[in-house]
């Protein structure tokens, strides 16, 4: 990872900045970095290099049993990109990512605005409740969700069946793929709203009273204040939050895998993560799986590039 | 007058939403106290009156749970100690020095944090398989370390940068060696940062599921998240013992919730970073 990623960073004409703190050209910083760099090279650098190489090789079951893996150029990628199933799953992943991130953002922002206007005690009640949801480990989240939607004794089906004319007892929420992803969306949103709400709320507290008063004096309506004063001020936070939500909602392997374990498995319930898993670990098609993993990697880097740049800037300013 | 009513309605809405958001957690705790007979009734039991601890007793006597707890503790301890040492050294290098290659390293630790498990787990699986390290503490720790060191380094860098160099230099003028200055001046000031980033690393390793499910396939080597999944499924064939499964969930979640509360203030801060300040 480190070796492949360093190249672009050092290539733009390196302006010889005068070192701000220590002028001495010491070897100490390099020595201090050895353990961290070593860890990254072993845990990430080597596997990623293997992955890049093998995405260009034929590496299936035969190669598992000793046949040498031969370079086949872009064959794995071509096979992947001409496979309708892959496109379907990739599209589904992107739609799922966008939908979950959008729903999370909307609810999170609404919660933050609500927290701003309600009395302190009720705000704290809401904050504590959200912290509980936020802190739940993914496996516990999914296990509890599975109990909540249990077909026979689940409380969700029970409550829905209380509505007149509705009978959900025995309904399996994980059978229909659309319903399956709906459940996943609800759980992931439930778990990610707290982070968004807390961050936006922190941003809102930065909006000074004077600015709002000035807006009021100039005759702005509540909605205009929100759109024209508050939103522009908290925009930087919102941009980062959207990026982070997109990145996180693309990496939902654990949640989808667990839902499949509890309910139905198979291609119709796959997102990219579980698809790669099935291709590699399940079918032993490591070349194809490596190519698919590379696609996910590039997709993630493309989505997260804005965030990476911001963090780099933050580092330079410190 | 209108204002008071609106505030009242807002408070009511906030409390309702709080109830909805906390409900799954409440339901987990509630169900964990109920006996199989109560829990399998068609009408849900809303409050665990008359419940008992038998579910917890059953889980705590389960050998698979104890073995998973041991595995989780060992892996987390190894990763936590090494991660803090490695990250402290690295954060000192990037927080205190300007050197050739620094920017590349910073870029690398940022980019690495963005990469999802699914983009790499096949390759990591193959690497450990060829080194005969699947289902081993060492194997999983190597991967986890690479997962937590970047974020911890990044977080500690902020703390290191927040400690004025002058303090160290003053100590060196007073006759300390550089190591001595670090040990006596900087390190104590870094303690809060080490605790905070240590908790983050703990949470990541303790909760990790995706890689563990691929690398640790033998049930004797399962960590707690894997145990919980298997425990919830093993009973799936017949009737699931939801009471016991929920007791297991509570036991897995409690340390996480406790530690999470310690660092929650920094959580939003650290990730959104300087954005709030504009």
Interface residues (C-beta under 8 A of the other chain):
Chain A: X1 X2 X5 X6 X9 X10 X17 X19 X20 X21 X22 X25 X26 X28 X29 X30 X32 X33 X35 X36 X37 X39 X40 X42 X43 X44 X46 X47 X48 X50 X51 X54 X111 X114 X115 X117 X118 X119 X121 X122 X123 X125 X126 X128 X129 X130 X131 X132 X133 X134 X135 X136 X137 X138 X139 X140 X141 X143 X144 X145 X146 X147 X148 X150 X152 X153 X155 X158 X169 X190 X193 X194 X195 X198 X199 X202 X203 X206 X233 X236 X237 X239 X240 X241 X244 X247 X250 X251 X253 X254 X257 X258 X261 X262 X272 X273 X276 X277 X280 X281 X286 X289 X290 X293 X294 X296 X297 X300 X301 X304 X307 X308 X310 X311 X312 X314 X315 X317 X318
Chain B: X7 X10 X11 X12 X13 X14 X15 X17 X18 X19 X21 X22 X24 X25 X27 X28 X31 X39 X40 X41 X42 X43 X44 X82 X85 X86 X87 X89 X90 X92 X93 X94 X96 X97 X98 X99 X101 X102 X103 X104 X105 X106 X107 X108 X109 X110 X111 X112 X114 X115 X116 X117 X118 X119 X120 X121 X122 X123 X124 X125 X126 X127 X142 X143 X144 X145 X146 X147 X149 X150 X153 X154 X157 X158 X161 X165 X206 X207 X209 X210 X213 X214 X225 X228 X229 X232 X233 X236 X240 X242 X245 X246 X248 X249 X252 X253 X256 X257 X260 X261 X264 X267 X268 X269 X271 X272 X273 X274 X275 X276 X277 X278
